[in-house]
Amino acid sequence: MGAIGMTLNTDLMFSSKTDMHSTPQAFYDGLDQEFHFTLDPCATADNAKCEKFYTEADDGLAQSWEGETVFMNPPYGREIGAWIEKCTAEMYSARTIVALLPARTDTRWFHDYIYGKAEIRFVKGRLKFGDAKNAAPFPSMVVIWR
């Protein structure tokens, strides 16, 4: 037991069993009504949110996002920093980039590429990704580069 009488399931919170978290459709629909997305740069054929999308084989990090209104829900694993760095590299050529991210305000990528450089909207409560029975064990945020 921890000091406050409970144990934290850090195996679940920081698990790398999967780093793909399918965006809840209703949540995406609300953002799409506001932004009118044209590109999903890190998708699978099964979870793509836009007509135009890149899969892992297409390597969205290597593609240009010029002129696009981008919705991005990147893999939340170790490569998340590369996706967020790509957002800052593309923010002047893309129309708008909107990313659904874990709210990890203590990370280097948050301070290097988001804080003071983009609009941040913290999500109230916890999202339920894909067909999960339970909500995510982490808070989320929507980050917007214009």
N, C-alpha and C positions, 0 to 999 in steps of 0.2 A: 504494500500500500504506500502511496505517496504521502507527502507531508500534509495534504489536505484531505486524506482519507479515500483517495481513489487512485487507480492506476490509469495511465494513458496508454492507449493502444497505438504505440508509435509504429508497430509493424504495419498497421492499416493506414495510418496517416501518411507515412512516407514510403508506402509500398511501390515497387516498380513492376508489379504483376501486369499492370497495363498503364500506359501513359496516355492512352486515347480515351477521351471523355466526350461522347456524343452530346451535342448541344440539345437541350430540351427545345422541341419545336415551337411551343408557344412563346418561350423566351426569345428565340431567334425571330419569330414573326413580328414581335413588338419592335425589335431593333431594325428589322428590314423595312417596316412601315416608315420609320424615321429616316433611314439612310439609303434605301433602295440599292442593295448590294449587287455587284456584277461578278465578283470573283471570290472563290473559296480556295486559297492557295495550299492548304494542307488537309486534304480530305481523302476519303476512300469512295469508291463508287457507291457504296451503301449509305454513307452518311453525308454526302455533299449537300450543301445548302444552296448553292448557286448553279445555274446552268453551266457556267464556265468554272472549272475546278482543276486543281492539280493533285495528283496522287503522289505517294512516296516515289513511285517510279519516274514521275515527271519532275520531281525535285523542285518544289515551289520556292525554295531558297535560291535556286539558280535562275529562276524565271524573272522577267520584268513584270512589275505590277503597274506600269505606266498607264495612266488614264482610267484606272479601275477604281471602283468603290469596293473595298475589300472587307470581307468578314473573315476573321481568323480565330479558330479555336485550336491552337497548336498542341502537339503532344506535350504533356506536362513533365516529362522526364528531363534528363540532363541536357538535352538539346534545346530546351525552351529559351535559353538566353540567345541562341543564334537566331531563332524566329523573331524575338523582340528586337534584336539588333537590326534585322532585316526591315522591320517596320520603320525604324528611324532612318534607315538608308533610303527607303522608298517613299517617305512621307512627302517629299517635294515633287515626285513624279506621279504618284497615285492621287486620285481626288481626295479620298478619305480612307483611313484604315481604322477598323474597329476590331479589337481583340477581346475575347473572353478568356480571362486568366485567373489562376489562383491568386488570392490576395496575399502575396508573400512580400510584405513591405520591408523585410529585413535582408533581402537578397541584393546582390550586386547589380543584377539586371534591372531591378526596380529603380535603384538609385542612378544607374548609368543611363538608362534609356526611357524611363517613364516619369519619375518625379521631377516636376518643373518643366517638362518637355511635352506633356500630353495631358488631356483631360482625363480624370479618373472618376468613375462612378462605382461606388461600392454597392454590391448586391445585398439587399436585406435578406437575412436568413441564409439557408444553404440550398443550393440547386440539387435537383435529382437528375443526374446525367443518364442518357440512354434509357435502357429498360431496368435500371437499378431499382431495388425495392426500397432502399434507404437513401437519404440525402448524403451528399458528399461530406467527408470528414474535415473539410476545409472551407473557408469563406472564398467568395469569388469577387472579381471586379471586372468592369468593362473599361477598357482604355481606348481613347480616341486620339489619333494623330490626324490633324487637319492641315 
